[in-house]
Each structure stands twice: as C-alpha cells, then as structure tokens.
Amino acid sequence: MFRDLLIISIGAILVQNFVLVQFLGICPFLGVSKKVETATGMGFAVVFVMACASAITWVVQELLIALGIEYLQTIAFILVIAVLVQFVEMFLQKSVPSLYNSLGIYLPLITTNCAVLGVAIQNITKFGGLEYSFIKSVVYGTTAGIGFTLAIVLFAGVRERLESSNIPEFLKGMPITLITASLLSIAFMGFSGLSF
C-alpha cells in the first residue's frame, strides 16, 4: 500500500505534473506567477481545493453509482469544487486580505480550473490501469496540488529573475514567458523518461 501511494505521489508531482506535462490549469499558471508570494498562496489554495475535492467527489461518485445516476457526475463535481472555492475565498478574505487582493480574479477561477476538475475525474476512472480507493484518491489529489504548486512557484521564481534580466525588446512580456514555460515543461517531461 505504501509503495502504491509513493508511486502515485511521485507520478502526480513530477512525472504527470498537471501544468507542465498534462497542460491543465494554464490560466492561473500564467496569470498568478509574476511573484513567488502570490504563486505560493495560489498553490496552497489549489492544494486544499484538490485534496478536498478528491475526497468529496470520490464519495459523491459512489453515491451517484449507488443511485444509478452517474451521468450527473460532471455537474456534481463542478458544484463540489465551486463550494470549496467559495470557502477558500471567504477564508482568505477574512484571514489574509493582502493575498486575497493579490490573487484577484484568479481565485474564483479555481472553480473552472480544469486541473481541479481533471483530478476529480481521473480519480474515479481507471487512471493508469488502477482503480483508486478513497485513500489513493486523496493522496493523488493532494500530490497533484503539490505538483501544481511546485510548477507555479518555480515559474514565478524564474519570472522574477527575468524582470531584472537584459532581454531583447521583441521578447519582453508574454513571448519570454511562454518560452520559459515551454522550457520548464520540457524539463519536467524528462521525468517520464525516453521511449523509443
């Protein structure tokens, strides 16, 4: 069991990173990665939402199957994620208003973040040939969020360094950002190894 959880964790963080390998959750990745502090806050919010969404949607899926209405899974999952994001938003607004203000529009966008919905859907399908149990689903959701956080914080660190770098005028702004994101993605794809 521990071996399976370790494989799931390493796979979610490095090998099948949601942002840099599966290309899910790109909007907040590009939008909130200008400063490391903001990226870290967004990352922790996504970890919380992904972990809780994985647990709750696994239970919801079991109920939907028992009731014979599994065709409602996407709607049910989106509702669960929306409620979780509202809790995170209210918590940050009351507890950390500076982070709440710096995240801006990207905090409510966690609701429509395809990485969060992707982890919920991958948990209930036979992802990688394995059917996940409740514990494996929660571990996968949590470590997928950690992988998202790792990617966005690394990218924010690079973007902060780029601000003080001597970049040709035609590459400043979004062009160098996209080039940097692609190079970071290539680096993470190296964790999956070579296949001929």
N, C-alpha and C positions, 0 to 999 in steps of 0.2 A: 504493500500500500504506500509506504513512504517513498519507494522508488518511483512509483507512478506519479505521485504528487511532485516529486523533484523534476521528473521529465516534463510534466505539464508546466511547471513554473519556468524552467529554463526555456522551454519552447515558446511560451507566451511572452516572456521578456525579451529574448534575443532572436530566436530562430524565426518565429512567426509574429514579430512585432506588428501591432495593428497599424501604426502610422507608416513605418519605414519599409515594411515588407508587404503587408496586405493593402496599404494605401487607404485605410479607413480613418476618418477623423482629421482630415487635412485642413478643414476650415479653422478650427481653433489652433491647430499646429502652426499655421502660418500667421494667424491673427494675434495670438497672445504670446508669441515667442520673441518679443522685442526686448524684454527684460527678464532676467533669471527669477527675480522675486515673483513677478506676475505668472510666469510659466510654472513655477513651483506651486503656487496657490491653485492654479487651474489643474495641475496634475493631481494634487491631493483631492480636489473636488471630484475629478474623474475616477480616481481610485475608489473613493467612497461610493459613488453612484454605481460603478461597475460591480463592486463587491455586493452591495445590497441588491442591485437589480438581478445579479446572477442567482442569489439565494431566493428572492421573491418570485422571479419568473420561473424558476425550476418548480417551485410549489404550485404556482398558477398553472403551469403546463400539466402537472399531474392531475390537478382538479379538472382542467379542460378535457383531458383524456377520459377521466372517470365519468364526466357528464356527456361525453360524446360530441363536444363542440370545439374540437381542436382547431377548426378553421378560423376561430376568433383569436388565435394566438398573437398575431401581429398587433391587433388593436389592443389586446390586453397588455402586451409588453410595452407598447408606447404609453399607455396610461400609467403603468407602474413607474416607468422611467420619468414621466412628467411629474408625478407626485414626489419622487425622490429629489428631483432637481429643485422643485419648489421648496422642499425642506432645506436643502443646501443653500439656496438663495436667501431664505429667511434667516438662517443661522449666520451666514456671512454678513448680511446687512446689519444684524444686531451686534455680532461679536467683533467682526473685523471690517468696519466700513471702508477703510482705505483699500483693502483688497477687493471688496465688493465693487467699489467705484473704478478701480483699475481694470477689472475684468470686463466691465461694461456689458455690451450686448452679447459677448461670447459666453457668459454664464448661462443665460436662458437657452443658448444654442446647444448646450449639452443634451437637452431634450431631444433634439433632432440629430445629434451626433451619431453618425452611422456606426462608429466604433462601439458605442454603448449598446445599440440595438444588435449589432453584429455579434457581440459576446453573448448576449441573451439567446440569440437564435442558434449560435454554434454550440451552446451548452445543451440544447435539447435535441440536437441532431447527432448522428454518429460521426462526430468530428474526429478525423484521424483513425477511423475504424473502431473507436471505443465509444461506448455509451456512457456518459458521465453520470456519476452518482451525485447526490447533493453536495458532499464534501469536495469532490473533484470540480464541480461547477463553481463553487465559491472560491476555491483556490485558483481556478482558471480565470475567473472574473477579476479577482484581486491582483493576480500577477500580470494580467493583460493591462490593467490600470497602471501598475508599476512600470510596465514597458512603455506605455504612453507617456508617463511622467519622465522616465529616463530620456526618451526621444525628445520631448519638448524642452527639457532643461538643457540637454546637450546642445540642441539647436539654438536656444536662447543665448547660451554662453558664446557660441560661435558668432551669432549676430551682434552681440555686444562688442566683440573684438573687431568685427567688420566695420563698425561705426567709426573707429579710430584708425582704420587702415587706409592706405592710399590705393583707392580703387579707380580704374578708368571711368570717366564720366558716363559713358554709354552702358556701363554695367551697374551703376548705382541704383539702389532701391530694389524693386522686385526681381530684376534679372539675376543679380548676385545672390539673392535669397533663394530663388529656385535652383540655381546651380549648386549652392551649398546644400540644399535639401536633397538633391539628387546624389551628391557625393556621399552624404551621410547614409542615404538609403543603400547605396552600393556597398558601403562598409558593413551595414547590418545584414545585407543579403549574403555576405561572406560567411556568416554563422551557419547557413544551411549547407555549406559545402559545395563541391563541384559534382555535377552529374553529367555523364557523357552518354 
